[in-house]
Amino acid sequence: MSDSQFLTGDRSGKPVTLAGEFRIAQGSGRLPVAVLMHGSGGVGANIEPWAEELNAMGVSVFIIDGFTGRGITATSTNQAQLGRLNFILDIYRVLEILAKHPRVDPQRIALIGFSRGGQAALYASIARFHKLWNASGIDFAAYIPFYPDCATSYMDETAVVPKPIRVFHGTADDYNPMATCNAVIARLKTAGRDATITGFAGADHFFDTPFPVGTLVAVKAQTVRGCTIRETEPGVLTNTATNQPFSYEDGCVARDPHFGGDVEAGAAARQAVGAFIKDLFKLK
């Protein structure tokens, strides 16, 4: 569906069937779960280390594939292929499945997203979106976005569900700059929300991937780092520079940002998230 349909609760989008992989950790009974939402390149090389790390902690993992069922392999060079907010809908649908699963503790489900999926993980916390689309009857225990695109401001975006939000970012990211996310977290804190952002010095976009390591150009990939987008009325996303509806054809949209894995930053991020989840889920 389009972003406008999502924002207005219009349910006339095209039905699709998506796939996911549920890896149940060792242990008996109902276990905690982390839902992983990939970025614009699909289920990439960074997902496997996270799944292994979390499973080793006793946390089951549900990996969403938001592309294959829609006939998409990647959106990096053409983000207009899929409305950004579709991933939030996918995330809520998975929450419905997990809420009823006999091996899942519904009070201990965390959401971790990366890039496009990080944006979804950040904004899935908005209470308005839960009211429109979350039919699971439960909420995530935490929202953990990695290097999300924070260029868009939604109506009532600081009215989030009362759960912790923990953003992780690279200070050298020129794909989704950390500065715009700093501003989002500042607004959330001003509103009294439990939200923090952690930056890793010199780390690029996709810094948690084990391959490739080092800074590379994401050839022809689109970035809205130069855009400021605001929901000016329900369902209308406006480019504030032109005061016209935002389009990926707008002049503020650039290409060829950088990305690349950083071994130290990736390890530090997994350690930080692991410690946070252990405390959140009361794991030994």
Disulfide bonds with the S-S distance in Angstrom:
Cys150-Cys181 2.05
Cys227-Cys252 2.06
